[in-house]
Amino acid sequence: MRDGYRIIDADRHVLEPTDMWADYLEPAFRHRAPYLAYDGVAEVLTERVARLKSKALVPLPPVLMLEGQSVMHKLSERAQIELMLANQRRATELDEGASPEGHLRAMDRDGIDVAFLFPTYASYVISFDHVAPALLGALARAYNGWLHDFCRADPARLRGVGLISVHEPGRMVRELERILEYGWRAVVLRPNPARGRTLGHPAYEPFWRACEQHGVAIAIHEGTHVRLPAAGADRFQSRFALHACSHPMEQMMAFLALVEGGVLERHPGLRVGFLEAGCGWAPYWLWRLDEEYHHLAGEVEDHVKMAPSAYFRRQCFVGFEPGEPYLASVLPHIGAETLLFGTDFPHPDHGGGMADGLLSLREILGEPALRQLLGGNAARFFGLAE
């Protein structure tokens, strides 16, 4: 407890070691494990960094590859430079993110009681449309097995979020059942279409039914440079543009897919959280969708029985960041009970001290809302005892 508050980090990340794939993949797939390789520009980029910053730097690291391709799509040379520099500035946190002991140490420093752990690289390696679905499913199983062992250091504080590959709809329930055996009650999915299917596709219906039956929380989490269709990737090249588009716009379309596909109508007990895109998009998008529904409900009324905003308020959650300047004004529109606090630790595009930033808003948000945002909402979303 910090200052009398239970703080739950609803969006924290592990940094998976590359050698874990060979250790945890089933024998039939080990020869196809992700691997590290230089992409041909590492030495050139290192020289350019030295010229740009007038300082000596360590060489660029190799890139993670799968089936002969980098798992990161459309990552420019200059973006690689900037990411490398950001990683160097946050080297201590990156080291901490690679081990359970490091996470616990950082959590103690920030006053975080419980953290829900999401993948970094694993969500990329299972996101190829042209790779055999059986391999992608095996990669998800390998990651989940590794994460289960990672969390053994302190299962009460380090909570795993299971990774699900959507490329084999017929096996999704089977992997969910394995995750449930770990004692986990949350899974993470990407918002992007995969093999032409959005999250509202009928092929996923058995999975949604099983998640509702077992009280499993669904976390929707995007990551830029994925090798799947992504907002902005058809027209922009820079990470600046791709990163700005991918997270909020993919979350908006994921929510729409779940509404328009009738998933939230058929499964009123399903809990869905939309993470790492801020919360500012939610009031506008709900207003926009309600307007569309007002005029065009007849087109979808067989499987959308009420306004989209009503589904959101009934069963959805959204991540926020303490630095969003309109945070207090958002609360009346979507409800303080929908907001989830997450640090994104140890990724370099989020600074430290995020819990401090939120605690400093006590006077603006009010005591009851602050308590919900720091931990009460996450406890409800993830099914923890409050």
Secondary structure, DSSP 8 states (H G I E B T S, - for coil): -BTTB--EEEEEE----TTHHHHHS-GGGGGG--EEE--S-HHHHHHHHHHHHTS-------EEEETTEESS-S--HHHHHHHHHHHHHTHHHHHHHTSHHHHHHHHHHHT--EEEEE-SSHHHHT--SSS-HHHHHHHHHHHHHHHHHHHTT-TTTEEE-EE---S-HHHHHHHHHHHHHTT--EEEE-SS-BTTB-TT-GGGHHHHHHHHHHT-EEEEE--TT-SS--TTTTT--SHHHHHHHHHHHHHHHHHHHHHHTTHHHH-TT-EEEEESS-STHHHHHHHHHHHHHHHHHHHHTTT--S-HHHHHHHHEEEEE-TT-TTHHHHHHHH-GGGEEE---TT-TTS-S-HHHHHHTTHHHH-HHHHHIIIIIHHHHHHT---
